[in-house]
Amino acid sequence: MEPFDQIDTPPPQPKMPLGKAVLINFGIMVAYMLLTSLSMGSGPEAGMGALAADAFLIVAQVGLNMLIGFILVFTRDHKQLGGALMISGIVMGVIGFGSCLAHAAIMDA
């Protein structure tokens, strides 16, 4: 029998690793965008090649985040990580699309 004057505290919930997932994905995106920009040669065709490589890598990164996140959401112990990866994939898609547009605007200038 429990006394009525004690406060019931809920068990601690695991923290959602969203910040870490977004930070790691952003670092990966900056790294490959920097590498494709540095590997860009001269001429307009080289710039379009780097832009196409950036777009392909962003789609691959977002797709992998969504796929791994979707799989982890349905596992017993990794629901928080799966949700964080899916949200991180959406954020990287928006940021990556904007950076591709900025890269294209820089190439036109």
N, C-alpha and C positions, 0 to 999 in steps of 0.2 A: 504494500500500500504506500503510495507517494503522498507526501504532504501537499496541501493546496497552495501554500505560500511560495513554492519554488517556481521560478520562471523556466519555461521550456525553451531551450535554445535549439534551433534547427541545426542539422549537421552542416559543416562548411561545404560550400559548393566550389568545385574547381574553377579557377579563373580561366576565362576564354583567352586563348593565345593569339587574339586577332592582331595586336600590335606587332608581335614578333613575326607573324606570317606576312603581314603587309611590308614590314621593313626588309625582310629577307627577299621577298619577291621584287621589291623596288630596287634593291641592290643588284639583283640578277639582271633586271631590265636595264639599269644604267650601264652595267658592265658590257652587255652585248651591244647596246646602242653605241657605246663609246668605241668598241672594237669595229663595228661596221662603219662608223664614221671615219675612223683612222685608216681603214683599209680602202676607203673610197679613192679611186684614181682621179684623173682629170677628165673633163668633158661631161656633157649632159647625160650620156648613157651610164657613166659610172655612178652618178648621183641617183639615178633611177634604180640601179642595181642595189645600192645600199638601202634605199627606201623599200624596195621589195623584200630584201633580207630582213629588215626591221619588222615589216608587217608580218612576214611568215613566222618570225621568232615570237612576236607578241601573240599571235593566234595559237602557236604551239604552247606557250607558257600559260595562257588563259585556259586552253583546253585541258592541259595536264592538271592545273589547279582544280578545275571543275570536276574532272574525272576522279582524281584522288579524293577530293572533298566529298563527292557523292558516295564513294565506296566507304569512306570513314564514318560518314553520318549513320550508316546502317550497321556499324560494328558496335559492340557493347561498350567498350572502354574509350573510344576515341570520338565521341559525338561532338565535343567542343572543338577539337582540332579539325574535324571535317567541316563544321560550320565556318570556322575561321578561314580555312582554305577556299571555300566557295565564295565567301565575301571578299577575300583577298583577290580572287580571280576576277570578280566583277570590277573591283577598284583598279586592278592592273589593266583591264580592258579599256576602261575609260581614260586612264592616264596614258596608256600606250597609243590609243587612237588619237588623242590630242597631241602627243609628241610626234606622231607620224605626220599629222597635218602641219605642225610647226616645222618639221624637217623639210616637207615639201615647199612651204612658204620661203624658207631660207634658200632652198635650191633655186627658186624662181627669181630671187633678188639678185 
